[in-house]
Amino acid sequence: AKSGKTKRFSSPAGAKHIWALRYDKKRGLLIAGTGPEGKVFAIDSIGRAKLLHKAEASHIMTLSGDGKGTIYAGTSDDALVLRILPNNRTEVVHDFPGNEVTALDYHDGKLAVAANTFKTPPGSQFKPSGAGKPATPARPATRPRPGSGELWRVDADGRAEMLVSRKDTHFTAVQ
């Protein structure tokens, strides 16, 4: 807007973090992967959020889609990839080793998946603070160690093939 003012578009219930957004052209909705309650929301053009799926995981870290209304979601905690069908029925595509799926990309009927393992989960090095204040380090200026990561290819039937494994670093994106 010319005024430079911003306005909140949507506030999905229970979402403190929005980790991933994807526009689903088939549904005409913005899809949001959130935490810490592990929810996937569909948000309409005026900002109304409808719950599509509540995972057992704390966070939905990443989203992708096939362009035909099927959504893929990667979780924290158990490193699952979920398939949310156009009728909102959800199924597990694959359970990866590690404790989070950080990135997904769908192309030609296959998924590229980045799955990571962390000794200390990301974000745990910060302690919560009062409302409106930034989180503060829980211990003196130490950086969390990188995790280990694996890059996988998964076919439509859920068969997974590991392509790359790194013990010295983790993955944050795939395309």
C-alpha positions, 0 to 999 in steps of 0.5 A: 500500500502507498501508506507503507502500513502492513496488516496481518493477513491470517493467523492460523490457530495454534501456529507460532511458526510458519515454516513453509508456504505453498500456493496450491493453484488447483485448490486456489489456496495458500497452504501453510506448514506450521509449528509447534503443533504440527498443523497444515492449513489451507488459507483462502484469499481473505485470510481464513485458515482451515485445518487440513491436517494435524500431524503427531510431529511438532512442526511441518517444516516443508511443503511441495505439491504435484500441481494436481491438488496433492500436497507433500509435507515434511515433518520434524521429530520423526522425519516423515513425508506425508501425502495430503490428497485433494480430499484431505486424506493423509498418508505416510509416503516414507519414514526417513532416518533422522529427526527432520525433513527439511526440504522437499521438491516434486518433479515428474512423479518423484520427490527429492527429500532432504532428511537430517539428523541433529544431536541437539534439535535446531532452536533448542539453544535458545530459551524463550523470553517474554512476549515481544522480546527476542529469544536469548541464548541458553548458554554462552555464545556457542553455535549448535553443531551442524547435523548430518544430512541425506538426500533421497529420491522417492518414487510415487509408491514410496520407494526411496533411494539415498543419493547423498549422505554427509556426516559433516553437514545437513541440508536446508533446501532442494530443488 
